[in-house]
Structures are given as C-alpha cells and as structure tokens.
Amino acid sequence: MMKKPVYPLEQVALIKDKRLEEAEKVLKEKKLKLEEEEKKLEAAKKKRDEVKKHKHEKIRKYMDEVMEGITSDKIQMHEKYIKDVVEQELKEEERKVKDQKEHVKRAEEALEKAREDRQKKNLEVEKMKLHRLEWEREMKFEMEKSEGLVNDELGSNIHTIRKHFNKGNKG
C-alpha cells in the first residue's frame, strides 16, 4: 500500500484558520465596544434628562413665585440662573449626547467592518475545505488507479510465471 500523500496547501489552510479565529476575536471585541458605547450614550441621555428636569422644576418654581408676586430683583435672579447656569448645563449635556451618538455610530461601523472581514475569512476557510476534499478525492482515485496498475502488472507477471512454469513441467 502506498503512503498517503500530504495535502500541499496544509500550511495555507492553517493560516486561513488562524486568520478566521483572529477575525472572530476582533468581531467579539467590536461587539463589546459597541455595547460599552451604547451604555455611555444611555448614561449621557439620563444625565441630560436630569438637567432638563431640573430646568423644568426651576421654571415651575419661578412661575409659582411670579404668581405669588415677587420683586423684580428676584425675577432677574431667577432668569439669570436659568439662562446662565441651567441652559448652559443643558447645552453641554446635549453636546455630550450628540458626541456619544457619534461614538456609537463609529462603533457600529467598526462592528460591521469586522463582520464583513469575518465573513470573508470564513468564506476563504470554506473554499480551502472544499479544495481539500476535491484534492483528497483526486488522490484517492490516483492511488486506486496506481494500485490497480500494480495489481494488473502483478497478475500479468504471475500469469507469465505460471505459464512458463507449466511449460517446463510438460516437457
């Protein structure tokens, strides 16, 4: 029996498997990064909503005091606080939410690229597996063909020897 041949692209197949594993690892990291950025976005929205709530409470308090009849100094103080402090804080929190949305968007794009890369590498691995199966079928066929030729030759030699041996015994 002949020695089984070694797949000539074994090293390439191993490299492609390794690259697929790495792409899957990167994909997992990108998913975690996206989750982290989404959590930060939720925290930024929560903080912004707290500032909005604070603003509405201050406006409601201001309106209540106006109804009760407060001095113009107090009115100016309330307006200045709402305008200078609360609205600025709200603008800052809105900016943070907007910035964080951008971080989430970039993380989503990176995740999609990682998915595409993993899909591409998975396809390469599948192609290598199909190639290997086809190569193994061809090698099996070639080995069977070679063994058949060897067996035919052996059979022919045995037949010739027997024929020759039988001639020698008749004479």
RABELCOR-V422113 format. One record per pair of residues at least 24 apart in sequence whose ideal C-beta (glycine too) atoms are under 8 Angstrom apart, sorted by the first residue. I is the first residue (numbers start at 1). GAP is how many residues later the second one is. D is the distance in whole Angstrom. If there is no record, write none. Layout:
i: (I,I)
gap: (GAP,GAP)
d: (D,D)
This chain:
i: (1,2,2,2,4,4,5,7,7,7,8,9,9,9,9,12,13,13,13,13,16,16,16,16,17,19,19,20,20,20,20,20,23,23,23,23,23,23,24,26,26,26,27,27,27,27,27,29,30,30,30,30,30,31,33,33,33,34,34,34,34,34,36,37,37,37,37,38,38,40,40,41,41,41,41,41,44,44,44,44,45,47,47,48,48,48,48,48,51,51,51,51,52,54,54,55,55,55,55,58,58)
gap: (146,141,144,145,135,139,134,125,128,129,127,119,122,123,126,116,112,115,116,119,105,108,109,112,108,102,105,98,101,102,104,105,91,94,95,97,98,99,94,88,91,92,84,87,88,90,91,85,77,80,81,83,84,80,74,77,78,70,73,74,76,77,71,63,66,67,70,66,69,60,63,56,59,60,62,63,49,52,53,56,52,46,49,42,45,46,48,49,35,38,39,42,38,32,35,27,31,32,35,24,28)
d: (8,6,7,7,8,8,5,6,6,8,8,7,7,7,8,7,8,5,8,7,7,5,5,5,6,5,8,7,4,6,8,5,7,5,4,8,5,8,6,5,7,8,7,4,6,8,5,8,7,5,4,8,4,6,5,7,8,7,4,6,8,5,8,7,5,5,4,6,8,5,7,7,4,6,8,5,7,5,5,5,6,6,7,7,4,6,7,5,7,5,5,5,6,6,8,7,5,7,6,6,6)
